[in-house]
């Protein structure tokens, strides 16, 4: 073997090896993965309305038939006049009768008014209102990952597990 043939063979081997290495670096060596280092659920508060009803005691005033308390005034005036008539003689008796009638009329009026205001009855009514129940719903996950010694973050719609697939240097977050 001559010297040029030997040099050609060695150079051919070197070129073939270098070409194979370059070609190997461009060949897809399968999936690479980024390591998941933290997962934080992203939550949203959801309000759900519902109706709540309860029984309530309600007090009503009975309808008044004698709004101006005429009956109480009249009865009070008669009784007051009779009592006033029992006091004194002559013109003093007349004055006592009149004063008794006026005082009795006023007392009868106020007495009837007091009785009418206290004449009540109670019923039970159903009262309803709307309340909101709050609950948290997970809408996604903020995922921190380690890729080539650098920390990255991505939001995903599902829990990622322990690692994320990487293609062409990019994390595939939609798997």
MDTraj code that builds the backbone (N, CA, C; nanometers):
import mdtraj as md
import numpy as np

residues = "UNK UNK UNK UNK UNK UNK UNK UNK UNK UNK UNK UNK UNK UNK UNK UNK UNK UNK UNK UNK UNK UNK UNK UNK UNK UNK UNK UNK UNK UNK UNK UNK UNK UNK UNK UNK UNK UNK UNK UNK UNK UNK UNK UNK UNK UNK UNK UNK UNK UNK UNK UNK UNK UNK UNK UNK UNK UNK UNK UNK UNK UNK UNK UNK UNK UNK UNK UNK UNK UNK UNK UNK UNK UNK UNK UNK UNK UNK UNK UNK UNK UNK UNK UNK UNK UNK UNK UNK UNK UNK UNK UNK UNK UNK UNK UNK UNK UNK UNK UNK UNK UNK UNK UNK UNK UNK UNK UNK UNK UNK UNK UNK UNK UNK UNK UNK UNK UNK UNK UNK UNK UNK UNK UNK UNK UNK UNK UNK UNK UNK UNK UNK UNK UNK UNK UNK UNK UNK UNK UNK UNK UNK UNK UNK UNK UNK UNK UNK UNK UNK UNK UNK UNK UNK UNK UNK UNK UNK UNK UNK UNK UNK UNK UNK UNK UNK UNK UNK UNK UNK UNK UNK UNK UNK UNK".split()
xyz = np.array([
    [0.0826, -0.1140, 0.0000],
    [0.0000, 0.0000, 0.0000],
    [0.0894, 0.1234, 0.0000],
    [0.0567, 0.2146, -0.0843],
    [0.1429, 0.3295, -0.0893],
    [0.0940, 0.4347, 0.0090],
    [0.1744, 0.5345, 0.0175],
    [0.1518, 0.6359, 0.1187],
    [0.0259, 0.7152, 0.0895],
    [-0.0033, 0.7528, -0.0309],
    [-0.1209, 0.8318, -0.0634],
    [-0.2486, 0.7529, -0.0408],
    [-0.2388, 0.6211, -0.0649],
    [-0.3558, 0.5374, -0.0412],
    [-0.3839, 0.5275, 0.1083],
    [-0.2816, 0.5198, 0.1861],
    [-0.2955, 0.5122, 0.3310],
    [-0.3531, 0.6432, 0.3847],
    [-0.3043, 0.7556, 0.3352],
    [-0.3557, 0.8863, 0.3783],
    [-0.5013, 0.8996, 0.3352],
    [-0.5351, 0.8568, 0.2160],
    [-0.6735, 0.8630, 0.1669],
    [-0.7667, 0.7787, 0.2525],
    [-0.7196, 0.6603, 0.2900],
    [-0.8018, 0.5724, 0.3724],
    [-0.8251, 0.6343, 0.5100],
    [-0.7204, 0.6899, 0.5700],
    [-0.7330, 0.7521, 0.7028],
    [-0.8252, 0.8743, 0.6938],
    [-0.8046, 0.9581, 0.5922],
    [-0.8906, 1.0763, 0.5771],
    [-1.0354, 1.0356, 0.5502],
    [-1.0543, 0.9316, 0.4716],
    [-1.1910, 0.8829, 0.4448],
    [-1.2577, 0.8350, 0.5719],
    [-1.1820, 0.7668, 0.6572],
    [-1.2374, 0.7177, 0.7843],
    [-1.2742, 0.8338, 0.8751],
    [-1.1876, 0.9357, 0.8763],
    [-1.2151, 1.0528, 0.9620],
    [-1.3399, 1.1251, 0.9130],
    [-1.3509, 1.1476, 0.7830],
    [-1.4667, 1.2157, 0.7258],
    [-1.5928, 1.1347, 0.7497],
    [-1.5856, 1.0045, 0.7329],
    [-1.7026, 0.9195, 0.7551],
    [-1.7465, 0.9263, 0.9003],
    [-1.6507, 0.9247, 0.9905],
    [-1.6833, 0.9312, 1.1337],
    [-1.7440, 1.0671, 1.1679],
    [-1.6842, 1.1742, 1.1185],
    [-1.7358, 1.3092, 1.1461],
    [-1.8738, 1.3262, 1.0850],
    [-1.8925, 1.2777, 0.9641],
    [-2.0234, 1.2876, 0.8988],
    [-2.1289, 1.2097, 0.9744],
    [-2.0918, 1.0928, 1.0235],
    [-2.1856, 1.0116, 1.1020],
    [-2.2238, 1.0824, 1.2309],
    [-2.1259, 1.1485, 1.2943],
    [-2.1538, 1.2207, 1.4197],
    [-2.2474, 1.3373, 1.3931],
    [-2.2225, 1.4098, 1.2850],
    [-2.3087, 1.5223, 1.2499],
    [-2.4484, 1.4716, 1.2176],
    [-2.4571, 1.3659, 1.1401],
    [-2.5873, 1.3097, 1.1053],
    [-2.6590, 1.2582, 1.2289],
    [-2.5845, 1.1994, 1.3228],
    [-2.6447, 1.1466, 1.4450],
    [-2.7031, 1.2592, 1.5299],
    [-2.6373, 1.3768, 1.5275],
    [-2.6871, 1.4887, 1.6077],
    [-2.8194, 1.5426, 1.5517],
    [-2.8482, 1.5226, 1.4237],
    [-2.9727, 1.5691, 1.3644],
    [-3.0828, 1.4643, 1.3671],
    [-3.0501, 1.3449, 1.4044],
    [-3.1494, 1.2378, 1.4085],
    [-3.2313, 1.2530, 1.5365],
    [-3.3615, 1.2357, 1.5267],
    [-3.4506, 1.2411, 1.6432],
    [-3.4195, 1.1222, 1.7329],
    [-3.3681, 1.1514, 1.8507],
    [-3.3294, 1.0448, 1.9425],
    [-3.4449, 1.0063, 2.0347],
    [-3.5673, 1.0382, 1.9987],
    [-3.6816, 1.0050, 2.0832],
    [-3.7178, 1.1233, 2.1725],
    [-3.8193, 1.1090, 2.2488],
    [-3.8657, 1.2228, 2.3298],
    [-3.7677, 1.2554, 2.4423],
    [-3.7561, 1.3858, 2.4692],
    [-3.6826, 1.4338, 2.5852],
    [-3.7863, 1.4841, 2.6838],
    [-3.7468, 1.4944, 2.8086],
    [-3.8431, 1.5340, 2.9111],
    [-3.7872, 1.6446, 2.9989],
    [-3.8776, 1.7307, 3.0464],
    [-3.8438, 1.8319, 3.1454],
    [-3.8985, 1.7825, 3.2787],
    [-3.8241, 1.8068, 3.3846],
    [-3.8654, 1.7598, 3.5177],
    [-3.9600, 1.8615, 3.5813],
    [-4.0762, 1.8150, 3.6269],
    [-4.1725, 1.9009, 3.6958],
    [-4.1223, 1.9214, 3.8386],
    [-4.1088, 2.0490, 3.8799],
    [-4.0588, 2.0778, 4.0149],
    [-4.1669, 2.1344, 4.1072],
    [-4.2762, 2.1881, 4.0507],
    [-4.3853, 2.2411, 4.1351],
    [-4.5141, 2.2484, 4.0535],
    [-4.6254, 2.2189, 4.1203],
    [-4.7576, 2.2281, 4.0567],
    [-4.8492, 2.3037, 4.1526],
    [-4.9105, 2.4107, 4.1031],
    [-5.0024, 2.4904, 4.1844],
    [-5.1388, 2.4945, 4.1143],
    [-5.2443, 2.4385, 4.1782],
    [-5.3768, 2.4451, 4.1152],
    [-5.4250, 2.5901, 4.1046],
    [-5.4894, 2.6235, 3.9953],
    [-5.5496, 2.7554, 3.9753],
    [-5.6990, 2.7377, 3.9984],
    [-5.7527, 2.8117, 4.0972],
    [-5.8935, 2.7937, 4.1349],
    [-5.9744, 2.9175, 4.1029],
    [-6.1018, 2.8939, 4.0817],
    [-6.1981, 3.0001, 4.0549],
    [-6.3163, 2.9772, 4.1482],
    [-6.3646, 3.0839, 4.2113],
    [-6.4791, 3.0713, 4.3007],
    [-6.6073, 3.0740, 4.2188],
    [-6.6907, 2.9744, 4.2409],
    [-6.8172, 2.9629, 4.1698],
    [-6.9297, 2.9852, 4.2714],
    [-7.0225, 3.0750, 4.2386],
    [-7.1360, 3.1021, 4.3267],
    [-7.2604, 3.0385, 4.2663],
    [-7.3268, 2.9579, 4.3488],
    [-7.4471, 2.8887, 4.3044],
    [-7.5656, 2.9402, 4.3871],
    [-7.6629, 3.0058, 4.3226],
    [-7.7769, 3.0575, 4.3993],
    [-7.8749, 2.9459, 4.4357],
    [-7.9353, 2.9606, 4.5545],
    [-8.0411, 2.8686, 4.5960],
    [-8.1391, 2.9458, 4.6832],
    [-8.2623, 2.8976, 4.6869],
    [-8.3674, 2.9638, 4.7630],
    [-8.3786, 2.8996, 4.9010],
    [-8.3858, 2.9860, 5.0037],
    [-8.4017, 2.9402, 5.1418],
    [-8.5328, 2.9984, 5.1934],
    [-8.6192, 2.9114, 5.2457],
    [-8.7488, 2.9550, 5.2967],
    [-8.7586, 2.9217, 5.4456],
    [-8.8293, 3.0082, 5.5206],
    [-8.8525, 2.9812, 5.6617],
    [-8.9899, 3.0344, 5.7009],
    [-9.0436, 2.9743, 5.8048],
    [-9.1734, 3.0151, 5.8569],
    [-9.1516, 3.1278, 5.9578],
    [-9.2308, 3.2365, 5.9440],
    [-9.2160, 3.3530, 6.0306],
    [-9.3519, 3.3857, 6.0923],
    [-9.3517, 3.4118, 6.2239],
    [-9.4739, 3.4542, 6.2920],
    [-9.4940, 3.6027, 6.2661],
    [-9.6131, 3.6380, 6.2179],
    [-9.6462, 3.7770, 6.1865],
    [-9.7679, 3.8172, 6.2698],
    [-9.7554, 3.9291, 6.3423],
    [-9.8643, 3.9786, 6.4270],
    [-9.9419, 4.0845, 6.3506],
    [-10.0768, 4.0691, 6.3520],
    [-10.1665, 4.1625, 6.2834],
    [-10.2593, 4.2259, 6.3862],
    [-10.3003, 4.3492, 6.3588],
    [-10.3995, 4.4144, 6.4432],
    [-10.5361, 4.3894, 6.3814],
    [-10.6303, 4.3493, 6.4658],
    [-10.7651, 4.3234, 6.4148],
    [-10.8252, 4.4540, 6.3624],
    [-10.9112, 4.4435, 6.2617],
    [-10.9747, 4.5647, 6.2088],
    [-11.0595, 4.6332, 6.3173],
    [-11.0504, 4.7653, 6.3197],
    [-11.1233, 4.8448, 6.4198],
    [-11.2581, 4.8846, 6.3608],
    [-11.3654, 4.8614, 6.4389],
    [-11.4994, 4.8986, 6.3911],
    [-11.5385, 5.0385, 6.4371],
    [-11.4817, 5.0831, 6.5487],
    [-11.5130, 5.2158, 6.6026],
    [-11.3831, 5.2948, 6.6058],
    [-11.3467, 5.3535, 6.4903],
    [-11.2174, 5.4203, 6.4779],
    [-11.2003, 5.5382, 6.5725],
    [-11.3031, 5.6076, 6.6023],
    [-11.2942, 5.7293, 6.6836],
    [-11.3249, 5.7033, 6.8306],
    [-11.3392, 5.5788, 6.8689],
    [-11.3637, 5.5367, 7.0068],
    [-11.4863, 5.6080, 7.0681],
    [-11.5921, 5.6160, 6.9890],
    [-11.7149, 5.6833, 7.0347],
    [-11.7807, 5.6053, 7.1484],
    [-11.7824, 5.4741, 7.1366],
    [-11.8465, 5.3930, 7.2408],
    [-11.7738, 5.4102, 7.3737],
    [-11.6411, 5.4065, 7.3721],
    [-11.5635, 5.4235, 7.4952],
    [-11.5812, 5.5613, 7.5533],
    [-11.5855, 5.6619, 7.4668],
    [-11.6049, 5.7991, 7.5126],
    [-11.7421, 5.8144, 7.5773],
    [-11.8447, 5.7580, 7.5129],
    [-11.9827, 5.7712, 7.5655],
    [-11.9982, 5.6990, 7.6981],
    [-11.9497, 5.5750, 7.7040],
    [-11.9632, 5.4986, 7.8292],
    [-11.8837, 5.5674, 7.9396],
    [-11.7613, 5.6149, 7.9080],
    [-11.6795, 5.6843, 8.0083],
    [-11.7462, 5.8115, 8.0565],
    [-11.8087, 5.8848, 7.9651],
    [-11.8770, 6.0097, 8.0034],
    [-11.9947, 5.9805, 8.0949],
    [-12.0723, 5.8749, 8.0632],
    [-12.1880, 5.8401, 8.1465],
    [-12.1421, 5.7987, 8.2868],
    [-12.0433, 5.7102, 8.2917],
    [-11.9941, 5.6632, 8.4219],
    [-11.9315, 5.7782, 8.4994],
    [-11.8489, 5.8622, 8.4315],
    [-11.7861, 5.9769, 8.4982],
    [-11.8898, 6.0755, 8.5478],
    [-11.9950, 6.0995, 8.4683],
    [-12.1016, 6.1909, 8.5100],
    [-12.1755, 6.1373, 8.6314],
    [-12.2025, 6.0060, 8.6328],
    [-12.2710, 5.9461, 8.7484],
    [-12.1843, 5.9567, 8.8737],
    [-12.0556, 5.9312, 8.8581],
    [-11.9675, 5.9423, 8.9750],
    [-11.9540, 6.0872, 9.0210],
    [-11.9432, 6.1805, 8.9259],
    [-11.9338, 6.3226, 8.9614],
    [-12.0610, 6.3727, 9.0288],
    [-12.1712, 6.3163, 8.9924],
    [-12.3007, 6.3559, 9.0513],
    [-12.3088, 6.3138, 9.1974],
    [-12.2276, 6.2198, 9.2395],
    [-12.2291, 6.1733, 9.3777],
    [-12.1527, 6.2684, 9.4693],
    [-12.0839, 6.3660, 9.4111],
    [-12.0009, 6.4568, 9.4906],
    [-12.0694, 6.5937, 9.4993],
    [-12.0597, 6.6548, 9.6112],
    [-12.1052, 6.7920, 9.6301],
    [-12.2568, 6.8087, 9.6288],
    [-12.3056, 6.9433, 9.6501],
    [-12.4472, 6.9766, 9.6447],
    [-12.4645, 7.1051, 9.5641],
    [-12.5795, 7.1248, 9.5159],
    [-12.6153, 7.2457, 9.4423],
    [-12.5349, 7.2601, 9.3152],
    [-12.4828, 7.3860, 9.2976],
    [-12.4072, 7.4134, 9.1755],
    [-12.2743, 7.3374, 9.1737],
    [-12.2203, 7.3028, 9.2889],
    [-12.0987, 7.2226, 9.2976],
    [-12.1230, 7.0827, 9.2439],
    [-12.2466, 7.0351, 9.2679],
    [-12.2841, 6.9024, 9.2188],
    [-12.2907, 6.9035, 9.0659],
    [-12.3443, 7.0112, 9.0102],
    [-12.3537, 7.0229, 8.8647],
    [-12.2142, 7.0291, 8.8036],
    [-12.1292, 7.1097, 8.8652],
    [-11.9923, 7.1229, 8.8173],
    [-11.9183, 6.9890, 8.8294],
    [-11.9366, 6.9154, 8.9361],
    [-11.8732, 6.7849, 8.9553],
    [-11.9258, 6.6848, 8.8528],
    [-12.0553, 6.6916, 8.8220],
    [-12.1141, 6.6020, 8.7215],
    [-12.0526, 6.6290, 8.5840],
    [-12.0391, 6.7577, 8.5475],
    [-11.9815, 6.7956, 8.4186],
    [-11.8337, 6.7538, 8.4126],
    [-11.7594, 6.7821, 8.5185],
    [-11.6174, 6.7463, 8.5226],
    [-11.6016, 6.5942, 8.5167],
    [-11.6897, 6.5209, 8.5869],
    [-11.6846, 6.3742, 8.5844],
    [-11.7140, 6.3214, 8.4448],
    [-11.8124, 6.3835, 8.3759],
    [-11.8482, 6.3393, 8.2405],
    [-11.7320, 6.3643, 8.1438],
    [-11.6680, 6.4818, 8.1527],
    [-11.5560, 6.5134, 8.0631],
    [-11.4380, 6.4207, 8.0921],
    [-11.4013, 6.4070, 8.2184],
    [-11.2900, 6.3200, 8.2558],
    [-11.3184, 6.1749, 8.2200],
    [-11.4422, 6.1298, 8.2462],
    [-11.4803, 5.9918, 8.2143],
    [-11.4803, 5.9683, 8.0644],
    [-11.5267, 6.0683, 7.9880],
    [-11.5263, 6.0569, 7.8421],
    [-11.3851, 6.0414, 7.7884],
    [-11.2925, 6.1250, 7.8398],
    [-11.1533, 6.1163, 7.7968],
    [-11.0933, 5.9808, 7.8351],
    [-11.1166, 5.9383, 7.9594],
    [-11.0626, 5.8101, 8.0061],
    [-11.1218, 5.6939, 7.9256],
    [-11.2516, 5.7005, 7.8953],
    [-11.3159, 5.5959, 7.8157],
    [-11.2594, 5.5901, 7.6751],
    [-11.2348, 5.7079, 7.6158],
    [-11.1765, 5.7152, 7.4817],
    [-11.0380, 5.6499, 7.4804],
    [-10.9523, 5.6880, 7.5740],
    [-10.8159, 5.6330, 7.5797],
    [-10.8176, 5.4847, 7.6158],
    [-10.9079, 5.4446, 7.7000],
    [-10.9182, 5.3025, 7.7349],
    [-10.9563, 5.2177, 7.6143],
    [-11.0529, 5.2650, 7.5362],
    [-11.0927, 5.1910, 7.4166],
    [-10.9787, 5.1886, 7.3132],
    [-10.9091, 5.3002, 7.2979],
    [-10.7966, 5.3060, 7.2042],
    [-10.6887, 5.2047, 7.2439],
    [-10.6574, 5.1988, 7.3740],
    [-10.5579, 5.1029, 7.4235],
    [-10.6023, 4.9603, 7.3949],
    [-10.7266, 4.9291, 7.4184],
    [-10.7784, 4.7938, 7.3952],
    [-10.7763, 4.7589, 7.2460],
    [-10.8124, 4.8545, 7.1620],
    [-10.8104, 4.8283, 7.0181],
    [-10.6686, 4.8021, 6.9673],
    [-10.5701, 4.8764, 7.0187],
    [-10.4311, 4.8571, 6.9753],
    [-10.3753, 4.7228, 7.0215],
    [-10.4252, 4.6701, 7.1294],
    [-10.3771, 4.5418, 7.1811],
    [-10.4560, 4.4240, 7.1267],
    [-10.5588, 4.4489, 7.0476],
    [-10.6413, 4.3412, 6.9914],
    [-10.5719, 4.2888, 6.8651],
    [-10.4861, 4.1896, 6.8825],
    [-10.4051, 4.1387, 6.7722],
    [-10.4219, 3.9879, 6.7586],
    [-10.3769, 3.9378, 6.6453],
    [-10.3707, 3.7932, 6.6230],
    [-10.2434, 3.7640, 6.5433],
    [-10.1961, 3.6407, 6.5515],
    [-10.0698, 3.6018, 6.4883],
    [-10.0952, 3.4950, 6.3827],
    [-10.0302, 3.5122, 6.2681],
    [-10.0338, 3.4102, 6.1626],
    [-9.8902, 3.3703, 6.1294],
    [-9.8778, 3.2607, 6.0594],
    [-9.7468, 3.2147, 6.0142],
    [-9.7396, 3.2324, 5.8626],
    [-9.6309, 3.2967, 5.8193],
    [-9.6092, 3.3185, 5.6760],
    [-9.4755, 3.2575, 5.6357],
    [-9.4693, 3.2117, 5.5114],
    [-9.3438, 3.1594, 5.4568],
    [-9.2732, 3.2742, 5.3869],
    [-9.1487, 3.2990, 5.4284],
    [-9.0678, 3.4042, 5.3666],
    [-8.9452, 3.3377, 5.3048],
    [-8.9189, 3.3709, 5.1783],
    [-8.8079, 3.3097, 5.1057],
    [-8.7081, 3.4169, 5.0630],
    [-8.5825, 3.3762, 5.0556],
    [-8.4777, 3.4642, 5.0054],
    [-8.3760, 3.3787, 4.9300],
    [-8.2985, 3.4435, 4.8461],
    [-8.1965, 3.3741, 4.7684],
    [-8.0607, 3.3949, 4.8346],
    [-7.9890, 3.2851, 4.8544],
    [-7.8526, 3.2908, 4.9073],
    [-7.7588, 3.2262, 4.8051],
    [-7.6324, 3.2636, 4.8111],
    [-7.5333, 3.2081, 4.7192],
    [-7.4386, 3.1158, 4.7953],
    [-7.4273, 2.9930, 4.7479],
    [-7.3286, 2.8996, 4.8006],
    [-7.2019, 2.9173, 4.7175],
    [-7.0877, 2.9311, 4.7838],
    [-6.9603, 2.9478, 4.7140],
    [-6.8812, 2.8181, 4.7198],
    [-6.8176, 2.7852, 4.6079],
    [-6.7293, 2.6688, 4.6034],
    [-6.6139, 2.7010, 4.5085],
    [-6.5011, 2.6345, 4.5320],
    [-6.3844, 2.6547, 4.4468],
    [-6.3781, 2.5455, 4.3416],
    [-6.3479, 2.5861, 4.2189],
    [-6.3367, 2.4932, 4.1069],
    [-6.1965, 2.5100, 4.0476],
    [-6.1267, 2.3984, 4.0264],
    [-5.9929, 2.4038, 3.9665],
    [-6.0103, 2.4238, 3.8153],
    [-5.9487, 2.5319, 3.7640],
    [-5.9608, 2.5627, 3.6211],
    [-5.8301, 2.5399, 3.5457],
    [-5.7242, 2.5072, 3.6178],
    [-5.5969, 2.4802, 3.5522],
    [-5.4876, 2.4589, 3.6559],
    [-5.3638, 2.4446, 3.6051],
    [-5.2488, 2.4213, 3.6923],
    [-5.1319, 2.5046, 3.6428],
    [-5.0685, 2.5798, 3.7340],
    [-4.9439, 2.6484, 3.7017],
    [-4.8313, 2.5503, 3.7340],
    [-4.7531, 2.5142, 3.6315],
    [-4.6510, 2.4106, 3.6441],
    [-4.5130, 2.4736, 3.6246],
    [-4.4243, 2.4537, 3.7226],
    [-4.2836, 2.4945, 3.7081],
    [-4.2050, 2.3690, 3.6738],
    [-4.1140, 2.3856, 3.5777],
    [-4.0353, 2.2713, 3.5329],
    [-3.8895, 2.3115, 3.5167],
    [-3.8027, 2.2103, 3.5153],
    [-3.6595, 2.2294, 3.4972],
    [-3.6203, 2.1678, 3.3636],
    [-3.5630, 2.2522, 3.2740],
    [-3.5214, 2.2062, 3.1419],
    [-3.3849, 2.2673, 3.1114],
    [-3.2878, 2.1840, 3.0880],
    [-3.1508, 2.2280, 3.0579],
    [-3.0982, 2.3226, 3.1657],
    [-3.1278, 2.2937, 3.2925],
    [-3.0766, 2.3734, 3.4038],
    [-3.1502, 2.5039, 3.4258],
    [-3.2575, 2.5295, 3.3524],
    [-3.3338, 2.6539, 3.3664],
    [-3.4754, 2.6216, 3.4113],
    [-3.5301, 2.7095, 3.4963],
    [-3.6674, 2.6938, 3.5436],
    [-3.7610, 2.7643, 3.4455],
    [-3.8672, 2.6964, 3.4067],
    [-3.9698, 2.7543, 3.3199],
    [-4.1062, 2.7332, 3.3834],
    [-4.2056, 2.8013, 3.3322],
    [-4.3410, 2.7866, 3.3849],
    [-4.4404, 2.7841, 3.2708],
    [-4.5444, 2.7026, 3.2872],
    [-4.6499, 2.6913, 3.1877],
    [-4.7811, 2.6640, 3.2600],
    [-4.8932, 2.7106, 3.2047],
    [-5.0259, 2.6792, 3.2604],
    [-5.0854, 2.5657, 3.1786],
    [-5.1368, 2.4651, 3.2505],
    [-5.1944, 2.3475, 3.1848],
    [-5.3374, 2.3277, 3.2340],
    [-5.4168, 2.2576, 3.1521],
    [-5.5551, 2.2317, 3.1909],
    [-5.5721, 2.0995, 3.2649],
    [-5.4614, 2.0287, 3.2888],
    [-5.4647, 1.9017, 3.3610],
    [-5.3368, 1.8892, 3.4444],
    [-5.3391, 1.7982, 3.5412],
    [-5.2195, 1.7765, 3.6223],
    [-5.1117, 1.7119, 3.5354],
    [-4.9865, 1.7568, 3.5459],
    [-4.8841, 1.7130, 3.4517],
    [-4.8151, 1.5807, 3.4858],
    [-4.8160, 1.5382, 3.6084],
    [-4.7352, 1.4222, 3.6452],
    [-4.5960, 1.4684, 3.6842],
    [-4.4944, 1.3805, 3.6706],
    [-4.3588, 1.4119, 3.7170],
    [-4.2705, 1.4736, 3.6102],
    [-4.3088, 1.4603, 3.4833],
    [-4.2265, 1.5160, 3.3771],
    [-4.3138, 1.5595, 3.2603],
    [-4.2579, 1.6525, 3.1793],
    [-4.3262, 1.7045, 3.0610],
    [-4.2431, 1.6696, 2.9378],
    [-4.3102, 1.6312, 2.8318],
    [-4.2400, 1.5976, 2.7083],
    [-4.1900, 1.7260, 2.6421],
    [-4.0700, 1.7170, 2.5839],
    [-4.0078, 1.8304, 2.5168],
    [-3.9840, 1.7915, 2.3719],
    [-4.0213, 1.8804, 2.2800],
    [-3.9968, 1.8553, 2.1378],
    [-3.9386, 1.9826, 2.0772],
    [-3.8287, 1.9684, 2.0094],
    [-3.7583, 2.0819, 1.9482],
    [-3.7291, 2.1918, 2.0514],
    [-3.6954, 2.1522, 2.1717],
    [-3.6600, 2.2481, 2.2770],
    [-3.7783, 2.3150, 2.3438],
    [-3.9003, 2.2768, 2.3068],
    [-4.0223, 2.3383, 2.3623],
    [-4.1004, 2.2353, 2.4437],
    [-4.1527, 2.2771, 2.5580],
    [-4.2350, 2.1905, 2.6411],
    [-4.3715, 2.1739, 2.5749],
    [-4.4181, 2.0515, 2.5660],
    [-4.5511, 2.0242, 2.5105],
    [-4.6507, 2.0251, 2.6251],
    [-4.7197, 2.1376, 2.6427],
    [-4.8098, 2.1543, 2.7574],
    [-4.9505, 2.1048, 2.7286],
    [-4.9799, 2.0728, 2.6057],
    [-5.1187, 2.0357, 2.5712],
    [-5.1437, 1.8866, 2.5688],
    [-5.0492, 1.8034, 2.6148],
    [-5.0716, 1.6595, 2.6106],
    [-5.1779, 1.6201, 2.7099],
])
top = md.Topology()
chain = top.add_chain()
for i, resn in enumerate(residues, 1):
    res = top.add_residue(resn, chain, resSeq=i)
    for name in ("N", "CA", "C"):
        top.add_atom(name, md.element.get_by_symbol(name[0]), res)
traj = md.Trajectory(xyz[None], top)
